[in-house]
Amino acid sequence: MKGIYFPNGDFRNAAKGRNASRVWMSLLQGRNHISENSQWMVSNDQNINIIKDRWLSSGEKLTDIQVLGDTKVASFMDQTTKSWKMEQVNTTLPQNKALKVLQTPISWSSEKDYLIWPLTKDGEYSVKSGYKQAHAMARASQHPPSSSAHIQSKTWHLLCQDPLCPVCQVEEETTIHTFLECSWARAVWFGSPLHLAPAIQANISFSEWLQDLFLRLDQDPDPSHATMQISLVEQILWHIWKTRNNACFHNKKPDPAWTIGEALRALGEDVKECLPPALSTSQEQPREPARGRNQIPKRWCRPPPNFVKCNVDAAFPKSIAQGATGIIVRDGGGLLITGRASRIHTTSPLVVEALAFREAISFMANTGYPKVVIESDCSELVKACKGEIKVGTIKGIVEDIIEIRQRFQYCAFTWTPREGNLVAHLAAKSCLEGNLGRNWSWCPPMVIFNALQKDMAHI
């Protein structure tokens, strides 16, 4: 096929040509769909056209601006500091456009700009997500069948499903997301008498999770309790599905309390006395690979001998589209060595956590300590930095972190609950609120000082 349609080029830039076969035209249509909906991650190359390409972290194109058509994104970047030229961005673009540019992160280490598929978690294209996106776009470009019949309206909705969850409109709608991971579904599970906080481990299917839950519930020494709890799980799943359909087809906002109430009413009064003694929230929480959740202390822990520990956190209120980082460096005795906090432009909680982590490891590399522990309460980020999972939206930042890691004699990445990262959290929050002075790490505000003292008291 290459010899016929693009003998001297590549598939990405190939033209239709004369007498194109249906197979070739289908391939081109798929290529164009992928190209149009892929998103560029910015590095320091000259690949990205500032107007034609999709590269803003918000997922949009930069339109309605007065620049030359062939202008590259790199023209707005300082190649030495690998940051945006703020003055040029602010003077060239309208305020709302300039903010979206400044909110887009730049990878430090990647030599070339690269594409991700934003509709999957790992950023890699899948036929399933591409099909769903194409189907949704086809629906948006057409009008629903002109009929007043209710059954035809229902059929239209069923045939043209949106790839995004109809409730949160953020994540792709999968079985696991719908029943377990969507924020309102999690509220249903935790608010029910079961008090579950579902967590799906890697490579575990929904059916496997459900089977494991049933096995553990069945271990209840009281058979009537076990039966009632399993029945409650079944009713919760059914009413989550009903609530989801009400949101999708009738625009009814999901109410976790209503869903729980309907599930309980379906079982009668006996279920209220059947709380699950064999289950605890800790069993359902995400676990670190090397140790169980129950073994993870909820207070700050000292680093190994001859190490220093750097705790890092980020604050991100969506209302102002700006985040802040907090970095706390302590020795084995819990004494504060130094700290750092700064404001950054961003559009995503995960991205701001990744930027804070990158700032922390870069900061530690410049301090000269050979052995460090970098600790965060963002489990997803820590797993990405360890290479356990892939996350497309922070791929370039994670690559930067891994490259900087090589400068140390030893550098460990660890996860801790929020309680073990409280001081860094308070630093980020105080920075965002404008409550930190220039030399705050030498004389911390009282709220940070008290948190440091509590950590030292529990060592």
Secondary structure by P-SEA (a helix, b strand, c coil): cccccccccccccccccccccaaaaaaaaaaaaaaaabbbbbccccccccccccccccccccccccccccccccccccccccccaaaaaaaaccaaaaaaaaabbbbcccccccccccccccccccaaaaaaaaaaaaaaaccccccccaaaaaaaaaacccccccccccccccccccccccaaaaaaaaaccccccccccccccaaaaaaaaaaaaaccccaaaaaaaaaaaaaaaaaaaaaaaaaacccccccaaaaaaaaaaaacccccccccccccccccccccccccccccccccccccccbbbbbbbcccccccccbbbbbbbbccccccccccccccccccaaaaaaaaaaaaaaaaaaacccbbbbbbccaaaaaaaacccccccaaaaaaaaaaaaacccbbbbbbbccccaaaaaaaaaaaaaccccccccccccaaaaaaaaaaaaac
